[in-house]
């Protein structure tokens, strides 16, 4: 790998760390999966642009990795460049009821910070394991709320457009349930939120209730990727999976969680293949029983084409 021309070119152009053959199990919440050809830690928009240019020249795919909370990498790994946003993409600025935060800021950290400033509207963020950038891309939500309710704008760098940096208003993203129309080549740098003053005691009570609900209903102590499937219109993926008799269904070291049927958990020694097979079995089982095709929230790298995740 040391003589890989891709590696040499990236190290010439990028200020952040460039690591060859990095095991992706170290960087995802599922803790399974093979190596990425290169893992790169970007510390500036210039690093992102340089990475995209080198990848284009070398004919190599790239993807942006947030906190790895909805990513499944195949056991064979991913023959491309995985880019993690470094510390330069964190930070929270609070000015009255307006908040600007870096794309790499973890959603639970951001939710707690704005709550400490007595700002409501983002309490549901304590239940979202990903980063703000990933939350923007997928319009992340929990407990009946979504990011689109508070998002005002997102600043992005366009990697297929010579590094153009632009600020997109939230309306331009046409955000719907677990979806936004953020362009595929757009990498979020930071985002602006509009919140409102809230009684701190009520806010803390609400967040405490969300944490309590998660502890009681989700397998928080086991490796998982969070919710695996999107809820179909008017129904719950977890309900359908359980009703299809697939709760606790397992393959190898992966299983549908007995605690919450829309989670897949793994045990030591599990393979990415085990998780992928459980996903396939659940999809097929629900389709056969209810004629409903479940769509995944988790992104599968090394299984199909992918660009960016939470």
C-alpha positions as CSV (number, residue, x, y, z in Angstrom):
1,X,0.0,0.0,0.0
2,X,3.0,2.3,0.6
3,X,3.6,2.6,-3.1
4,X,-0.1,3.4,-3.9
5,X,0.0,6.5,-6.1
6,X,-3.3,7.6,-4.7
7,X,-1.9,7.6,-1.2
8,X,1.2,9.6,-2.3
9,X,-0.9,12.2,-4.1
10,X,-3.2,12.7,-1.2
11,X,-0.4,13.2,1.2
12,X,1.1,15.8,-1.1
13,X,-2.2,17.8,-1.3
14,X,-3.9,17.3,2.0
15,X,-2.9,18.8,5.4
16,X,-4.8,16.3,7.5
17,X,-3.8,12.7,8.3
18,X,-3.9,10.2,5.4
19,X,-4.1,6.5,6.6
20,X,-3.9,3.5,4.2
21,X,-5.8,0.3,4.7
22,X,-7.8,1.5,7.7
23,X,-10.2,-0.9,9.3
24,X,-13.7,0.7,9.1
25,X,-14.8,-1.4,12.1
26,X,-12.9,1.2,14.2
27,X,-15.0,4.0,12.8
28,X,-18.6,2.7,12.7
29,X,-21.0,2.1,15.5
30,X,-21.6,-1.4,14.2
31,X,-17.9,-2.2,14.7
32,X,-17.8,-4.6,11.7
33,X,-16.4,-4.2,8.2
34,X,-13.2,-4.4,6.2
35,X,-10.7,-1.7,5.4
36,X,-11.0,1.5,3.3
37,X,-8.3,1.9,0.8
38,X,-7.6,5.3,2.4
39,X,-9.0,7.0,5.5
40,X,-8.4,10.8,5.4
41,X,-9.1,13.3,8.1
42,X,-9.9,16.7,6.5
43,X,-9.1,19.8,8.5
44,X,-10.3,22.4,6.0
45,X,-12.5,22.9,3.0
46,X,-9.3,23.0,1.0
47,X,-8.5,19.5,2.1
48,X,-12.0,18.4,0.9
49,X,-11.5,20.0,-2.5
50,X,-8.0,18.5,-2.9
51,X,-9.3,15.1,-2.0
52,X,-12.1,15.3,-4.6
53,X,-9.7,16.4,-7.3
54,X,-7.2,13.6,-6.6
55,X,-10.1,11.1,-6.5
56,X,-11.4,12.4,-9.9
57,X,-7.9,12.2,-11.5
58,X,-7.4,8.6,-10.1
59,X,-10.9,7.4,-10.9
60,X,-11.5,6.6,-7.2
61,X,-14.8,7.0,-5.3
62,X,-15.0,9.0,-2.0
63,X,-17.5,9.2,0.8
64,X,-17.9,11.5,3.8
65,X,-18.1,9.8,7.1
66,X,-19.7,11.4,10.1
67,X,-19.8,9.5,13.3
68,X,-20.4,6.2,11.5
69,X,-23.8,5.7,13.0
70,X,-25.6,4.6,9.8
71,X,-22.8,2.9,7.8
72,X,-22.2,-0.7,7.1
73,X,-19.0,-1.5,5.3
74,X,-18.6,-4.9,3.6
75,X,-16.1,-7.5,5.0
76,X,-14.0,-7.0,1.8
77,X,-13.8,-3.3,2.6
78,X,-14.3,-0.3,0.4
79,X,-11.9,0.5,-2.5
80,X,-12.1,4.2,-2.1
81,X,-11.3,7.2,0.1
82,X,-13.3,7.7,3.3
83,X,-13.1,11.3,4.6
84,X,-13.7,12.2,8.2
85,X,-14.2,15.8,9.1
86,X,-11.6,16.9,11.7
87,X,-11.8,19.3,14.7
88,X,-11.9,22.3,12.4
89,X,-15.5,21.4,11.5
90,X,-16.7,21.4,15.1
91,X,-17.8,24.4,17.3
92,X,-21.0,26.0,18.4
93,X,-21.8,29.7,18.3
94,X,-25.0,30.9,20.1
95,X,-26.3,34.4,19.4
96,X,-29.7,35.0,21.0
97,X,-32.0,32.4,19.4
98,X,-29.7,31.8,16.5
99,X,-27.2,29.0,16.5
100,X,-24.4,28.2,14.1
101,X,-22.6,24.8,14.5
102,X,-19.9,22.9,12.6
103,X,-21.0,19.9,10.5
104,X,-18.9,17.5,12.6
105,X,-20.6,18.5,15.8
106,X,-22.3,15.4,17.4
107,X,-26.0,16.0,17.6
108,X,-26.3,15.0,21.3
109,X,-23.6,17.4,22.2
110,X,-25.2,20.2,20.2
111,X,-28.6,19.5,21.7
112,X,-27.2,19.6,25.2
113,X,-25.3,22.9,24.5
114,X,-28.3,24.7,23.2
115,X,-30.4,23.4,26.1
116,X,-27.9,24.8,28.5
117,X,-28.5,28.2,26.8
118,X,-32.2,27.7,27.5
119,X,-33.1,27.2,23.8
120,X,-35.8,24.7,22.8
121,X,-36.5,23.1,19.5
122,X,-33.6,20.7,19.3
123,X,-34.2,18.5,22.4
124,X,-34.8,15.5,20.1
125,X,-31.1,15.8,19.0
126,X,-30.1,13.8,22.2
127,X,-31.6,10.7,20.5
128,X,-29.7,11.1,17.2
129,X,-26.3,9.5,17.3
130,X,-24.9,11.1,14.1
131,X,-23.3,14.5,13.3
132,X,-25.0,17.7,12.3
133,X,-23.8,17.3,8.7
134,X,-25.3,13.9,8.4
135,X,-28.5,15.1,10.1
136,X,-28.9,17.8,7.4
137,X,-28.4,15.3,4.6
138,X,-31.0,12.8,5.8
139,X,-33.3,15.3,7.7
140,X,-32.7,13.3,10.8
141,X,-35.4,13.2,13.4
142,X,-36.6,11.5,16.6
143,X,-39.6,11.6,19.0
144,X,-41.9,13.2,16.4
145,X,-39.5,16.0,15.4
146,X,-37.1,16.6,12.5
147,X,-34.2,18.8,11.7
148,X,-36.1,20.7,9.1
149,X,-38.2,22.3,11.8
150,X,-35.2,24.4,13.0
151,X,-32.7,24.4,10.1
152,X,-32.3,27.8,8.4
153,X,-29.4,27.3,6.1
154,X,-26.4,25.0,5.5
155,X,-23.0,26.1,4.2
156,X,-21.5,23.6,1.8
157,X,-18.5,23.1,-0.5
158,X,-19.3,21.6,-3.9
159,X,-16.6,19.1,-4.7
160,X,-17.7,18.6,-8.3
161,X,-17.8,22.3,-9.0
162,X,-14.2,23.4,-8.3
163,X,-14.7,23.8,-4.6
164,X,-17.5,26.4,-4.8
165,X,-18.6,27.3,-1.3
166,X,-22.2,28.4,-1.0
167,X,-24.9,28.9,1.6
168,X,-28.1,27.0,0.8
169,X,-31.4,28.0,2.5
170,X,-33.3,25.2,4.1
171,X,-36.1,25.6,1.6
172,X,-33.8,24.7,-1.2
173,X,-33.2,21.3,0.3
174,X,-36.8,20.2,0.0
175,X,-36.6,18.2,3.1
176,X,-39.0,15.3,3.6
177,X,-39.1,12.3,5.9
178,X,-35.5,11.1,6.3
179,X,-34.5,12.8,3.0
180,X,-33.1,16.1,1.6
181,X,-32.2,17.2,-1.8
182,X,-28.7,18.3,-0.8
183,X,-26.6,17.7,-3.9
184,X,-24.5,14.5,-3.9
185,X,-21.3,16.5,-4.3
186,X,-22.1,19.0,-1.5
187,X,-20.3,18.5,1.8
188,X,-21.8,20.4,4.7
189,X,-19.3,22.6,6.5
190,X,-21.7,24.2,9.1
191,X,-25.3,25.0,9.5
192,X,-27.5,27.7,11.0
193,X,-30.5,26.9,13.3
194,X,-33.3,29.1,14.6
195,X,-34.5,28.1,18.0
196,X,-36.6,29.7,20.7
197,X,-36.4,30.6,24.4
198,X,-37.8,27.8,26.5
199,X,-38.3,27.2,30.2
200,X,-35.2,25.4,31.3
201,X,-36.9,23.1,33.8
202,X,-39.4,22.0,31.1
203,X,-36.7,21.5,28.6
204,X,-34.6,19.4,30.9
205,X,-37.7,17.3,31.8
206,X,-38.4,16.7,28.1
207,X,-34.8,15.6,27.4
208,X,-34.7,13.4,30.5
209,X,-37.9,11.7,29.3
210,X,-36.3,11.1,25.8
211,X,-33.2,9.6,27.4
212,X,-35.3,7.4,29.7
213,X,-37.4,6.2,26.7
214,X,-34.3,5.2,24.8
215,X,-32.8,3.3,27.7
216,X,-36.0,1.3,28.1
217,X,-36.8,0.7,24.5
218,X,-33.5,0.6,22.5
219,X,-30.4,-1.6,22.8
220,X,-28.1,1.2,23.7
221,X,-25.5,-1.0,25.3
222,X,-24.9,-3.1,22.2
223,X,-23.2,-2.2,18.9
224,X,-25.8,-1.2,16.3
225,X,-26.4,1.4,13.5
226,X,-29.5,2.9,15.0
227,X,-32.8,2.5,13.2
228,X,-32.1,0.3,10.2
229,X,-35.3,1.0,8.2
230,X,-37.4,4.1,7.4
231,X,-40.9,3.9,8.7
232,X,-43.3,3.4,5.8
233,X,-46.2,5.9,5.4
234,X,-48.7,5.5,8.2
235,X,-46.9,2.6,9.9
236,X,-43.8,1.6,11.9
237,X,-41.0,-0.5,10.5
238,X,-40.4,-2.0,14.0
239,X,-44.1,-3.0,14.2
240,X,-44.1,-4.7,10.8
241,X,-40.8,-6.5,11.5
242,X,-42.2,-7.8,14.8
243,X,-45.5,-8.8,13.3
244,X,-43.7,-10.7,10.6
245,X,-42.2,-12.8,13.4
246,X,-38.7,-11.6,12.8
247,X,-37.9,-10.1,16.1
248,X,-34.7,-11.8,17.4
249,X,-34.1,-13.3,13.9
250,X,-30.3,-13.8,13.6
251,X,-27.6,-14.7,11.2
252,X,-24.2,-15.5,12.6
253,X,-23.3,-12.7,15.1
254,X,-26.1,-10.3,13.9
255,X,-29.7,-10.3,15.0
256,X,-32.8,-8.2,15.1
257,X,-32.8,-6.7,18.5
258,X,-35.3,-8.4,20.9
259,X,-35.7,-4.9,22.5
260,X,-36.6,-3.0,19.4
261,X,-37.2,-4.7,16.1
262,X,-35.9,-1.8,14.0
263,X,-32.4,-2.3,15.4
264,X,-29.8,-4.9,14.4
265,X,-27.2,-5.6,17.0
266,X,-24.0,-7.6,16.7
267,X,-21.8,-9.7,19.0
268,X,-18.0,-10.0,18.9
269,X,-16.9,-11.9,15.9
270,X,-19.9,-10.8,13.8
271,X,-19.3,-10.0,10.1
272,X,-20.8,-7.3,7.9
273,X,-22.2,-10.2,5.8
274,X,-24.2,-11.3,8.8
275,X,-25.8,-7.8,9.1
276,X,-26.4,-7.6,5.4
277,X,-28.1,-11.0,5.4
278,X,-30.4,-10.0,8.4
279,X,-31.3,-6.8,6.5
280,X,-32.2,-8.9,3.4
281,X,-34.2,-11.5,5.4
282,X,-36.2,-8.8,7.1
283,X,-36.9,-6.9,3.9
284,X,-38.0,-10.1,2.2
285,X,-40.1,-11.3,5.2
286,X,-42.0,-8.0,5.6
287,X,-42.6,-7.9,1.8
288,X,-44.0,-11.4,1.8
289,X,-46.2,-10.9,4.8
290,X,-47.5,-7.4,4.3
291,X,-46.6,-6.4,0.6
292,X,-44.6,-3.5,2.0
293,X,-41.0,-2.9,0.8
294,X,-38.9,-1.5,3.6
295,X,-36.2,1.1,2.7
296,X,-33.0,1.2,4.7
297,X,-31.6,4.2,6.5
298,X,-28.2,2.5,6.8
299,X,-25.8,3.1,3.9
300,X,-24.0,0.0,2.6
301,X,-20.5,0.7,1.4
302,X,-18.7,-1.9,-0.6
303,X,-22.1,-3.3,-1.5
304,X,-23.1,-0.5,-3.9
305,X,-22.2,3.0,-4.9
306,X,-22.3,5.5,-2.1
307,X,-21.0,9.1,-1.5
308,X,-22.0,10.5,1.9
309,X,-23.3,9.3,5.3
310,X,-24.0,10.6,8.8
